[in-house]
Amino acid sequence: MLAVSVISWIYADIEIITQDPWNEVMRMVTGIVTPDFLETDNLITAIVNTIAFAILGVAFGNFLGFFLALAFHIRLVRAGCAFIRAIHELFWALVFLQVFGLSALTGILALAIPYSGIFAKVYAEILEEADTTSLKTISQSTGRISIFVFVRLPDAWIHFKTYSLYRLECGLRSSAILGFVGLPTLGFHLETAFAEGKYSEASAILIIFFLIIATIRKWSHAKLVPLYIVVSLMVIPWGLSDISITNVIRFFTEDIVPHPFRVSGPIDMITFASFFAWITTLFMDQALPGIIATIILTQIALVGAGALTLIFFPLISPKFFGFFGRTLGHIFLVITRSTPEYILALIFLLLWGPSMLPAVIALALHNGAIIGHLMGRYTESMVLRPDAPKGINLYAYDILPKIYRQFLAFLFYRWEVIMRETAILGILGITTLGFYIDSAFADLRYDRAILLIIITAILNLGIDVMSRTIRARLRLRTRVDLL
Amino acid sequence: MLRFLVGFFLIISVIHTEQVFANTFVFTAIPDEDESKLRSRFDKVATYLTNQLAIEVKYIPVKSYGAAVTAFRNNQVQLAWFGGLSGVRARALVSGSTAIAQGVEDPNFQTYFIAHSSTGLKKSSNFPIIIAGKTFTFGSKGSTSGRLMPEFYIRKHFSKSPNKVFSRVGFSGNHSRTISLVQSGAFQIGATNFQVWKKDLAAGKIDTSKVSVIWETPSYPDYNWTIRGDVDKNFGSGLIERVKTALLNLKDPDLLASFPRKGFIPASNADFRPIVTVGKQIGLIE
C-alpha cells in the first residue's frame, strides 16, 4: 500500500508554479477577517435553496433507500445500489442538467439517487445487525409484515434516525456543491467569489455555510420534518419551463448513443469499424490517462489523509489536551472537514498553481480531519492504566498501538470516498477522469461523457470491493453509521 | 423553540415561493468574464427588453458555456448572447434558430496571446514560435476567442496538439481569469478575448509590468444574439423582428458595458461559417 503510494508520488505532477503566492495569501487573509455579507446577489435565495435541496434530496433518497434496503438480499438490487452510489452527485447533476435543465428536479434527483444507494446499504446492514432476541418471543403465526413493522423496525428505527441526521449534514454539503455546476445554491456564488478573488464575499458565504451545518441539531427536530418538506417544496425554483418529455426521450435515444451509430444510416460492418475506432481513441486518449491520474491522486491522498489523521486525532482527545486545547482542536477539525474539498482544492490552486499538489493537500486535509475526528472520539472511552506514560510516550507506545486497527479500518473505508472525490476535482482542471467528463459535457458530447462516467463508476466499484476484501482479511470492523 | 421554527419557516416559504414563469420570455448569456454580479448586470438588460417588447423578459445566469447551449436547446431560454462557437453549436441543435444581431466589434474579433513578464517576450507581428515548451492557459473549454481560435493557430504553426506543444495546458474558465492567472505567473502564456483585455485595461485591473500582449490573431467573427425559431409561434408573430429591433436600438452605454460592446448590428447564420470550418478542422464540432 505504502509502496504503491511512493511510486505514485514519483509519477505525480506536484510542483508549486505561482511566482508570487504571498500576495494572494495576504489578500485571502484580509478577506477572511473582513467578511462582506452584502456583496452577493440573491444570497438569501441561495441559502434557502441550499437547505431545501438538501432536505428534499435526503428525504427522497431516504424513502427510496428504505424500500431498496428491504430488497437488499436480491443480488441485482445490491449491484444496482453499488453502481448508483459509485457516481458522484456532481456527475448525476451534470447528466440531469441535460435532461431536465436548470430545474428543481435536477437538484433533487442528483442528491436523491446516489443517496438512495447509500441509504439502502446502511439500512440493510442495520437491519442485519439488529438484536434478534425479540423475534423469539412472538407467535409463529405472525405475518411477515407484522413482524417487520412491530418487531424488527422499532429496534432499528433509532439507528435510522441517527443516520438520517448525519446524511442531512452530508446533503447540505452536497447541495451547496451542486452550485458549482450551475444550480442556484451557495456553491454558485462561492465558486464565483473565489475564482474572481473576492475573498471577503467568499468568507461571508463560508461563514453562513458553517453556521447552517453547526446548528443542524438545533433545528432538525423529527416532528418538523413534514413541515420542512412542505416548505422546501414550496420554495425551490421549479424551473423556467415544464419538464419536457421530448427532452428526456431525446437524451436516451439520441444524445448518449455513440456518435458512429448516431450518424450511420443502416448499421453495417463499417459502422462497427468506426465505433471500434471511436471507442479506442476515447479509451487511449482520455479514459486511460484519466484512470492513471485518478489512481495516482487517490493513493497519495489516502496516505496523506492517514498521516494527517495521526497528527489530528490527539487535538481533540482528552488523553492529550485539556478543555481549552480540545475546543480549539474541535473548531479546527470542524472547519477543515466541513469545507467542501472542492473549495479547499480551489484555494490551494490559487496559491500554488495548477498541478496535482492542491488536490492532494485538499483531499488529505479533508479526509484526515474526518478520520481524525472519529479517532479522537474513539479515544474518549479508552481506559488508561494508572501508571500510563504521558505525552509523546503515551501517544506512541500506548494509544496508537491500541487504536491502530480501528484507524486502518476507517482509512480503508474512506478509500473509495477519496476516489470519488478525486474524479470531481477534475472539474478544476486536474486531469483525472472528471476532467475528461467535464470536457465531454463542455463539448456537448454526451455519448463520451456517459461512457467515461460508467468507467469512473466501475473504477470506484473495484476500489470498494478491494477495500472490503482487505478489511475482511485484516478482520477490521467499522460501524457504517459513523462514516 | 418548535413554535418559533414553525413560524419562521412558514414566513420564509411565503416570501420565497417561486413565481411560475409560464410564458415568460427568458434569455441568458455565456459567462465569459467577471462572473460576479451577473444578475445585477443582466437584469438591467431584461428590464430594457421588457419595456421595448411589452412582454415580460427575464434573465437567468448560467455557470458554463455548455449550460447556456443546453438551456437554449431545452427551450428554457429563447434568446441567448453566445460566442461564435457556442452559437454555432446551439443553432445546429435547434433547427430554425437564427443569429439576429452581433456586436459592432464582432465581425472583426481577435484573440490576444498574453505573456508574463518573466518570459521576456515582447510583442511581435509574427506568431511567437518561442512559446513552445512553456505553460499555457486557454479560457473556457467552449470559448471561441479563448479556445477555438488560439488552438487553431497553435495547431497551424506547430502541427501538434496544444498538449504536445506546451509543458502544461490549463482552462481558466473565463477571460478575466486567464488575464489574472498569467498576471500572477500561474501560467506563462495565455489566450484571451481582446474586448475583455481592453475593458480590464481601461478599468485599471491589469498590471502591464507583469503581463502584456505578445501577439494578436487575424480577425474572425465571434459573439452573437441567437433566437429560437419557434418564439413567433409561442409568443406572438413578429417577435423575432421586434427583439432584433430592440437589440439594434440598444444605445445605453451602461447596458452595453455588460457585453462589452459599443452597439449591436444585424447578423445572420452565414456570418459564422468560418467558425464552423475551423471547429470541424480541430475536432470541436462533429
Chai-1 contact restraints between the chains, C-beta under 6 A:
chainA,res_idxA,chainB,res_idxB,connection_type,confidence,min_distance_angstrom,max_distance_angstrom,comment,restraint_id
A,I17,B,A186,contact,1.0,0.0,6.0,A-B,restraint_1
A,T18,B,S184,contact,1.0,0.0,6.0,A-B,restraint_2
A,T18,B,G185,contact,1.0,0.0,6.0,A-B,restraint_3
A,T18,B,A186,contact,1.0,0.0,6.0,A-B,restraint_4
A,Q19,B,G185,contact,1.0,0.0,6.0,A-B,restraint_5
A,D20,B,G185,contact,1.0,0.0,6.0,A-B,restraint_6
A,D41,B,R39,contact,1.0,0.0,6.0,A-B,restraint_7
A,D41,B,S40,contact,1.0,0.0,6.0,A-B,restraint_8
A,V48,B,H16,contact,1.0,0.0,6.0,A-B,restraint_9
A,Q98,B,T70,contact,1.0,0.0,6.0,A-B,restraint_10
A,G101,B,A71,contact,1.0,0.0,6.0,A-B,restraint_11
A,G101,B,N74,contact,1.0,0.0,6.0,A-B,restraint_12
A,G101,B,Q76,contact,1.0,0.0,6.0,A-B,restraint_13
A,G182,B,V62,contact,1.0,0.0,6.0,A-B,restraint_14
A,G182,B,K63,contact,1.0,0.0,6.0,A-B,restraint_15
A,G182,B,A67,contact,1.0,0.0,6.0,A-B,restraint_16
A,T192,B,E35,contact,1.0,0.0,6.0,A-B,restraint_17
A,T192,B,S36,contact,1.0,0.0,6.0,A-B,restraint_18
A,E196,B,D34,contact,1.0,0.0,6.0,A-B,restraint_19
A,E196,B,S36,contact,1.0,0.0,6.0,A-B,restraint_20
A,K198,B,S36,contact,1.0,0.0,6.0,A-B,restraint_21
A,W219,B,L5,contact,1.0,0.0,6.0,A-B,restraint_22
A,V231,B,F9,contact,1.0,0.0,6.0,A-B,restraint_23
A,V231,B,S13,contact,1.0,0.0,6.0,A-B,restraint_24
A,M234,B,S13,contact,1.0,0.0,6.0,A-B,restraint_25
A,M234,B,T17,contact,1.0,0.0,6.0,A-B,restraint_26
A,V235,B,S13,contact,1.0,0.0,6.0,A-B,restraint_27
A,V235,B,H16,contact,1.0,0.0,6.0,A-B,restraint_28
A,P237,B,E18,contact,1.0,0.0,6.0,A-B,restraint_29
A,L240,B,F21,contact,1.0,0.0,6.0,A-B,restraint_30
A,L240,B,V26,contact,1.0,0.0,6.0,A-B,restraint_31
A,L240,B,Q76,contact,1.0,0.0,6.0,A-B,restraint_32
A,S241,B,Q76,contact,1.0,0.0,6.0,A-B,restraint_33
A,N247,B,N74,contact,1.0,0.0,6.0,A-B,restraint_34
A,G353,B,A186,contact,1.0,0.0,6.0,A-B,restraint_35
A,P354,B,G170,contact,1.0,0.0,6.0,A-B,restraint_36
A,G429,B,G170,contact,1.0,0.0,6.0,A-B,restraint_37
A,G429,B,F171,contact,1.0,0.0,6.0,A-B,restraint_38
A,S439,B,K141,contact,1.0,0.0,6.0,A-B,restraint_39
A,F441,B,G66,contact,1.0,0.0,6.0,A-B,restraint_40
A,A442,B,G66,contact,1.0,0.0,6.0,A-B,restraint_41
A,A442,B,K141,contact,1.0,0.0,6.0,A-B,restraint_42
A,A442,B,G142,contact,1.0,0.0,6.0,A-B,restraint_43
A,L444,B,R89,contact,1.0,0.0,6.0,A-B,restraint_44
